């Protein structure tokens, strides 16, 4: 959570939080930023393992994955979630779809919603 909010250990900040109840996720569409992710032998398994560190995701979130103890990151953007713009990931089964990887530019909305 600290990493997602841009904090480092030892930072002293005042954070105002708001609680909300999220529906259970049924669908996520993801956009891997580089072909590093799609070239893995089992990208879905790698992504599912990374999600164990998250209790929710929202449209526009970016997940950074470390794989096989390598010190490189694979960035994945959450493009769409259902049933809402944010979704709970605790004890659910969720359909996952991957948009094509593009290293040079973010895909247009029309490309993502095919």
CNS distance restraints for C-alpha pairs under 8 A (distance, minus, plus):
assign (resid   1 and name CA) (resid   5 and name CA) 6.33 0.50 0.50
assign (resid   2 and name CA) (resid   6 and name CA) 6.18 0.50 0.50
assign (resid   2 and name CA) (resid   7 and name CA) 5.10 0.50 0.50
assign (resid   2 and name CA) (resid   8 and name CA) 6.76 0.50 0.50
assign (resid   3 and name CA) (resid   7 and name CA) 5.74 0.50 0.50
assign (resid   3 and name CA) (resid   8 and name CA) 6.96 0.50 0.50
assign (resid   7 and name CA) (resid  11 and name CA) 6.33 0.50 0.50
assign (resid  22 and name CA) (resid  86 and name CA) 6.82 0.50 0.50
assign (resid  22 and name CA) (resid  87 and name CA) 5.60 0.50 0.50
assign (resid  22 and name CA) (resid  88 and name CA) 5.56 0.50 0.50
assign (resid  23 and name CA) (resid  83 and name CA) 6.99 0.50 0.50
assign (resid  23 and name CA) (resid  84 and name CA) 7.38 0.50 0.50
assign (resid  23 and name CA) (resid  86 and name CA) 7.99 0.50 0.50
assign (resid  23 and name CA) (resid  87 and name CA) 5.71 0.50 0.50
assign (resid  23 and name CA) (resid  88 and name CA) 5.92 0.50 0.50
assign (resid  24 and name CA) (resid  83 and name CA) 7.67 0.50 0.50
assign (resid  24 and name CA) (resid  87 and name CA) 5.82 0.50 0.50
assign (resid  24 and name CA) (resid  88 and name CA) 4.92 0.50 0.50
assign (resid  24 and name CA) (resid  89 and name CA) 6.58 0.50 0.50
assign (resid  24 and name CA) (resid  90 and name CA) 7.80 0.50 0.50
assign (resid  24 and name CA) (resid  92 and name CA) 6.67 0.50 0.50
assign (resid  25 and name CA) (resid  81 and name CA) 7.08 0.50 0.50
assign (resid  25 and name CA) (resid  82 and name CA) 5.89 0.50 0.50
assign (resid  25 and name CA) (resid  83 and name CA) 6.34 0.50 0.50
assign (resid  25 and name CA) (resid  87 and name CA) 4.85 0.50 0.50
assign (resid  25 and name CA) (resid  88 and name CA) 5.62 0.50 0.50
assign (resid  25 and name CA) (resid  89 and name CA) 6.22 0.50 0.50
assign (resid  25 and name CA) (resid  92 and name CA) 6.96 0.50 0.50
assign (resid  25 and name CA) (resid  93 and name CA) 7.63 0.50 0.50
assign (resid  25 and name CA) (resid  94 and name CA) 5.88 0.50 0.50
assign (resid  26 and name CA) (resid  81 and name CA) 7.74 0.50 0.50
assign (resid  26 and name CA) (resid  82 and name CA) 5.72 0.50 0.50
assign (resid  26 and name CA) (resid  83 and name CA) 6.57 0.50 0.50
assign (resid  26 and name CA) (resid  92 and name CA) 7.89 0.50 0.50
assign (resid  26 and name CA) (resid  93 and name CA) 6.80 0.50 0.50
assign (resid  26 and name CA) (resid  94 and name CA) 4.46 0.50 0.50
assign (resid  26 and name CA) (resid  95 and name CA) 5.92 0.50 0.50
assign (resid  27 and name CA) (resid  80 and name CA) 7.91 0.50 0.50
assign (resid  27 and name CA) (resid  81 and name CA) 5.57 0.50 0.50
assign (resid  27 and name CA) (resid  82 and name CA) 5.03 0.50 0.50
assign (resid  27 and name CA) (resid  83 and name CA) 7.37 0.50 0.50
assign (resid  27 and name CA) (resid  94 and name CA) 5.25 0.50 0.50
assign (resid  27 and name CA) (resid  95 and name CA) 4.58 0.50 0.50
assign (resid  27 and name CA) (resid  96 and name CA) 5.81 0.50 0.50
assign (resid  27 and name CA) (resid  97 and name CA) 7.87 0.50 0.50
assign (resid  28 and name CA) (resid  78 and name CA) 7.16 0.50 0.50
assign (resid  28 and name CA) (resid  79 and name CA) 7.49 0.50 0.50
assign (resid  28 and name CA) (resid  80 and name CA) 5.58 0.50 0.50
assign (resid  28 and name CA) (resid  81 and name CA) 4.49 0.50 0.50
assign (resid  28 and name CA) (resid  82 and name CA) 6.56 0.50 0.50
assign (resid  28 and name CA) (resid  94 and name CA) 7.15 0.50 0.50
assign (resid  28 and name CA) (resid  95 and name CA) 6.32 0.50 0.50
assign (resid  28 and name CA) (resid  96 and name CA) 4.92 0.50 0.50
assign (resid  28 and name CA) (resid  97 and name CA) 6.28 0.50 0.50
assign (resid  29 and name CA) (resid  78 and name CA) 6.31 0.50 0.50
assign (resid  29 and name CA) (resid  79 and name CA) 5.43 0.50 0.50
assign (resid  29 and name CA) (resid  80 and name CA) 5.01 0.50 0.50
assign (resid  29 and name CA) (resid  81 and name CA) 6.51 0.50 0.50
assign (resid  29 and name CA) (resid  96 and name CA) 5.92 0.50 0.50
assign (resid  29 and name CA) (resid  97 and name CA) 4.75 0.50 0.50
assign (resid  29 and name CA) (resid  98 and name CA) 5.72 0.50 0.50
assign (resid  29 and name CA) (resid  99 and name CA) 6.83 0.50 0.50
assign (resid  30 and name CA) (resid  76 and name CA) 6.45 0.50 0.50
assign (resid  30 and name CA) (resid  77 and name CA) 5.71 0.50 0.50
assign (resid  30 and name CA) (resid  78 and name CA) 4.84 0.50 0.50
assign (resid  30 and name CA) (resid  79 and name CA) 5.38 0.50 0.50
assign (resid  30 and name CA) (resid  80 and name CA) 7.16 0.50 0.50
assign (resid  30 and name CA) (resid  96 and name CA) 7.45 0.50 0.50
assign (resid  30 and name CA) (resid  97 and name CA) 6.22 0.50 0.50
assign (resid  30 and name CA) (resid  98 and name CA) 4.83 0.50 0.50
assign (resid  30 and name CA) (resid  99 and name CA) 5.85 0.50 0.50
assign (resid  31 and name CA) (resid  76 and name CA) 5.51 0.50 0.50
assign (resid  31 and name CA) (resid  77 and name CA) 5.10 0.50 0.50
assign (resid  31 and name CA) (resid  78 and name CA) 6.53 0.50 0.50
assign (resid  31 and name CA) (resid  79 and name CA) 6.49 0.50 0.50
assign (resid  31 and name CA) (resid  98 and name CA) 5.91 0.50 0.50
assign (resid  31 and name CA) (resid  99 and name CA) 4.96 0.50 0.50
assign (resid  31 and name CA) (resid 100 and name CA) 6.73 0.50 0.50
assign (resid  31 and name CA) (resid 101 and name CA) 6.42 0.50 0.50
assign (resid  32 and name CA) (resid  37 and name CA) 6.45 0.50 0.50
assign (resid  32 and name CA) (resid  38 and name CA) 7.49 0.50 0.50
assign (resid  32 and name CA) (resid  74 and name CA) 7.46 0.50 0.50
assign (resid  32 and name CA) (resid  75 and name CA) 6.11 0.50 0.50
assign (resid  32 and name CA) (resid  76 and name CA) 4.31 0.50 0.50
assign (resid  32 and name CA) (resid  77 and name CA) 6.38 0.50 0.50
assign (resid  32 and name CA) (resid  98 and name CA) 7.40 0.50 0.50
assign (resid  32 and name CA) (resid  99 and name CA) 7.25 0.50 0.50
assign (resid  32 and name CA) (resid 100 and name CA) 7.35 0.50 0.50
assign (resid  32 and name CA) (resid 101 and name CA) 5.23 0.50 0.50
assign (resid  32 and name CA) (resid 102 and name CA) 7.48 0.50 0.50
assign (resid  33 and name CA) (resid  74 and name CA) 7.45 0.50 0.50
assign (resid  33 and name CA) (resid  75 and name CA) 5.73 0.50 0.50
assign (resid  33 and name CA) (resid  76 and name CA) 5.90 0.50 0.50
assign (resid  33 and name CA) (resid  77 and name CA) 7.35 0.50 0.50
assign (resid  33 and name CA) (resid 101 and name CA) 5.73 0.50 0.50
assign (resid  33 and name CA) (resid 102 and name CA) 5.86 0.50 0.50
assign (resid  33 and name CA) (resid 103 and name CA) 5.77 0.50 0.50
assign (resid  33 and name CA) (resid 106 and name CA) 7.67 0.50 0.50
assign (resid  34 and name CA) (resid  38 and name CA) 7.73 0.50 0.50
assign (resid  34 and name CA) (resid  74 and name CA) 7.19 0.50 0.50
assign (resid  34 and name CA) (resid  75 and name CA) 7.45 0.50 0.50
assign (resid  34 and name CA) (resid 101 and name CA) 5.58 0.50 0.50
assign (resid  34 and name CA) (resid 102 and name CA) 5.87 0.50 0.50
assign (resid  34 and name CA) (resid 103 and name CA) 4.79 0.50 0.50
assign (resid  35 and name CA) (resid  39 and name CA) 5.93 0.50 0.50
assign (resid  35 and name CA) (resid 101 and name CA) 5.54 0.50 0.50
assign (resid  35 and name CA) (resid 102 and name CA) 6.96 0.50 0.50
assign (resid  35 and name CA) (resid 103 and name CA) 6.83 0.50 0.50
assign (resid  36 and name CA) (resid  40 and name CA) 6.76 0.50 0.50
assign (resid  36 and name CA) (resid  74 and name CA) 6.91 0.50 0.50
assign (resid  37 and name CA) (resid  43 and name CA) 6.23 0.50 0.50
assign (resid  37 and name CA) (resid  74 and name CA) 6.25 0.50 0.50
assign (resid  38 and name CA) (resid  43 and name CA) 6.05 0.50 0.50
assign (resid  38 and name CA) (resid 101 and name CA) 7.05 0.50 0.50
assign (resid  39 and name CA) (resid  43 and name CA) 7.64 0.50 0.50
assign (resid  42 and name CA) (resid  46 and name CA) 6.51 0.50 0.50
assign (resid  43 and name CA) (resid  47 and name CA) 6.16 0.50 0.50
assign (resid  44 and name CA) (resid  48 and name CA) 6.12 0.50 0.50
assign (resid  45 and name CA) (resid  49 and name CA) 6.17 0.50 0.50
assign (resid  46 and name CA) (resid  50 and name CA) 6.34 0.50 0.50
assign (resid  46 and name CA) (resid  67 and name CA) 7.35 0.50 0.50
assign (resid  47 and name CA) (resid  51 and name CA) 6.28 0.50 0.50
assign (resid  47 and name CA) (resid  65 and name CA) 7.61 0.50 0.50
assign (resid  48 and name CA) (resid  52 and name CA) 6.86 0.50 0.50
assign (resid  50 and name CA) (resid  54 and name CA) 7.89 0.50 0.50
assign (resid  50 and name CA) (resid  65 and name CA) 6.29 0.50 0.50
assign (resid  51 and name CA) (resid  55 and name CA) 7.94 0.50 0.50
assign (resid  54 and name CA) (resid  89 and name CA) 7.13 0.50 0.50
assign (resid  55 and name CA) (resid  88 and name CA) 6.05 0.50 0.50
assign (resid  55 and name CA) (resid  89 and name CA) 5.14 0.50 0.50
assign (resid  55 and name CA) (resid  90 and name CA) 5.64 0.50 0.50
assign (resid  56 and name CA) (resid  86 and name CA) 7.06 0.50 0.50
assign (resid  56 and name CA) (resid  87 and name CA) 5.53 0.50 0.50
assign (resid  56 and name CA) (resid  88 and name CA) 4.41 0.50 0.50
assign (resid  56 and name CA) (resid  89 and name CA) 5.08 0.50 0.50
assign (resid  56 and name CA) (resid  90 and name CA) 7.51 0.50 0.50
assign (resid  57 and name CA) (resid  61 and name CA) 6.56 0.50 0.50
assign (resid  57 and name CA) (resid  78 and name CA) 7.55 0.50 0.50
assign (resid  57 and name CA) (resid  86 and name CA) 5.65 0.50 0.50
assign (resid  57 and name CA) (resid  87 and name CA) 5.66 0.50 0.50
assign (resid  57 and name CA) (resid  88 and name CA) 6.86 0.50 0.50
assign (resid  57 and name CA) (resid  89 and name CA) 7.41 0.50 0.50
assign (resid  58 and name CA) (resid  78 and name CA) 6.82 0.50 0.50
assign (resid  58 and name CA) (resid  80 and name CA) 7.93 0.50 0.50
assign (resid  58 and name CA) (resid  81 and name CA) 6.91 0.50 0.50
assign (resid  58 and name CA) (resid  85 and name CA) 5.65 0.50 0.50
assign (resid  58 and name CA) (resid  86 and name CA) 3.85 0.50 0.50
assign (resid  58 and name CA) (resid  87 and name CA) 6.25 0.50 0.50
assign (resid  59 and name CA) (resid  78 and name CA) 5.25 0.50 0.50
assign (resid  59 and name CA) (resid  79 and name CA) 5.49 0.50 0.50
assign (resid  59 and name CA) (resid  80 and name CA) 5.41 0.50 0.50
assign (resid  59 and name CA) (resid  81 and name CA) 6.27 0.50 0.50
assign (resid  59 and name CA) (resid  85 and name CA) 5.47 0.50 0.50
assign (resid  59 and name CA) (resid  86 and name CA) 6.22 0.50 0.50
assign (resid  60 and name CA) (resid  77 and name CA) 6.30 0.50 0.50
assign (resid  60 and name CA) (resid  78 and name CA) 5.39 0.50 0.50
assign (resid  60 and name CA) (resid  79 and name CA) 6.05 0.50 0.50
assign (resid  60 and name CA) (resid  80 and name CA) 7.99 0.50 0.50
assign (resid  61 and name CA) (resid  77 and name CA) 5.79 0.50 0.50
assign (resid  61 and name CA) (resid  78 and name CA) 5.32 0.50 0.50
assign (resid  62 and name CA) (resid  75 and name CA) 6.43 0.50 0.50
assign (resid  62 and name CA) (resid  76 and name CA) 5.48 0.50 0.50
assign (resid  62 and name CA) (resid  77 and name CA) 4.41 0.50 0.50
assign (resid  62 and name CA) (resid  78 and name CA) 6.19 0.50 0.50
assign (resid  63 and name CA) (resid  74 and name CA) 7.98 0.50 0.50
assign (resid  63 and name CA) (resid  75 and name CA) 5.72 0.50 0.50
assign (resid  63 and name CA) (resid  76 and name CA) 5.17 0.50 0.50
assign (resid  63 and name CA) (resid  77 and name CA) 6.41 0.50 0.50
assign (resid  63 and name CA) (resid  78 and name CA) 7.77 0.50 0.50
assign (resid  64 and name CA) (resid  73 and name CA) 5.81 0.50 0.50
assign (resid  64 and name CA) (resid  74 and name CA) 5.52 0.50 0.50
assign (resid  64 and name CA) (resid  75 and name CA) 4.68 0.50 0.50
assign (resid  64 and name CA) (resid  76 and name CA) 6.51 0.50 0.50
assign (resid  65 and name CA) (resid  73 and name CA) 5.36 0.50 0.50
assign (resid  65 and name CA) (resid  74 and name CA) 5.02 0.50 0.50
assign (resid  65 and name CA) (resid  75 and name CA) 6.51 0.50 0.50
assign (resid  65 and name CA) (resid  76 and name CA) 7.98 0.50 0.50
assign (resid  66 and name CA) (resid  70 and name CA) 6.41 0.50 0.50
assign (resid  66 and name CA) (resid  71 and name CA) 6.72 0.50 0.50
assign (resid  66 and name CA) (resid  72 and name CA) 6.25 0.50 0.50
assign (resid  66 and name CA) (resid  73 and name CA) 5.18 0.50 0.50
assign (resid  66 and name CA) (resid  74 and name CA) 6.68 0.50 0.50
assign (resid  67 and name CA) (resid  72 and name CA) 7.72 0.50 0.50
assign (resid  67 and name CA) (resid  73 and name CA) 7.63 0.50 0.50
assign (resid  79 and name CA) (resid 112 and name CA) 7.93 0.50 0.50
assign (resid  80 and name CA) (resid  85 and name CA) 7.10 0.50 0.50
assign (resid  81 and name CA) (resid  85 and name CA) 5.69 0.50 0.50
assign (resid  81 and name CA) (resid  86 and name CA) 6.41 0.50 0.50
assign (resid  81 and name CA) (resid  87 and name CA) 6.69 0.50 0.50
assign (resid  82 and name CA) (resid  86 and name CA) 7.68 0.50 0.50
assign (resid  82 and name CA) (resid  87 and name CA) 7.05 0.50 0.50
assign (resid  83 and name CA) (resid  87 and name CA) 7.31 0.50 0.50
assign (resid  99 and name CA) (resid 112 and name CA) 5.96 0.50 0.50
assign (resid 102 and name CA) (resid 106 and name CA) 6.75 0.50 0.50
assign (resid 102 and name CA) (resid 107 and name CA) 7.23 0.50 0.50
assign (resid 107 and name CA) (resid 111 and name CA) 5.97 0.50 0.50
assign (resid 107 and name CA) (resid 112 and name CA) 6.60 0.50 0.50
assign (resid 108 and name CA) (resid 112 and name CA) 6.58 0.50 0.50
assign (resid 109 and name CA) (resid 113 and name CA) 6.22 0.50 0.50
assign (resid 110 and name CA) (resid 114 and name CA) 6.72 0.50 0.50
